[in-house]
């Protein structure tokens, strides 16, 4: 997979995970749901995806500097 495609796919996945986190936070605040565990799970998902994105960015940068 080309770097641009891989980056775009990962960024879309991060957007999805951030949306899920946002939803959990809004439920917690607006609906007074006690869902701290779910929020922590979503934070972990976002952190994982960001870590993956960093690796892809580094890999793509290395590939572009070493044609």
N, C-alpha and C positions, 0 to 999 in steps of 0.2 A: 504494500500500500504506500502511496506517495505521502510525503510528509504533510502536505497541505490537507489531504483527505483525512489522514490520521488525526491531525490537530483539530480539524473541524468536527470530526466524530467525537473526539474526547471533550471538546468544548460544549457540544450539544448535551452530552451525558452530564457534564458538570451543571449546566443550566437546569437539567431535569432534577438533579439531586438538590440543587439550591431551592428549586420550587417546592420540593417535598419538605425541606427544612423550613421554608417560609410558612408553608401550610401548617405544619406542626406548631410553630411558634404562635401564629395567629389563633389557632384553636386554643392554645394554652391561655393566651391573653384574653381573647374575646369570649370564648365559651367556657372559660374557667375549667378547662380540662386539665387533669393532673396527669400530664404525659411527659414528664422529664426524661424517662427512660427512652421514649421514642425520639425525643429531641436529641439526646446523646447519640443514639444510633444514626440519626440523619447527619449529625455533625461528623461522626466517624466516616460515613459514606462520602461526604464532601471532602474531607481531608484526604481520603484515599484517592479520589479522582484528581484532586489538585496535585498530589504527589506523582500520579501517573502522567499528568499533563507536563509537569516539570521535566520528567525523564524524556518525554517525546520531544519537547522543545530543545533540550540539550542534545539529543540524538540528531535531530534535524539540523541544528547549528553545526555539529561536528561534520555531518555529511556535506553541508554546503561549503564548509571551509576546506574539505578534502575531497575534491571532485574525482 
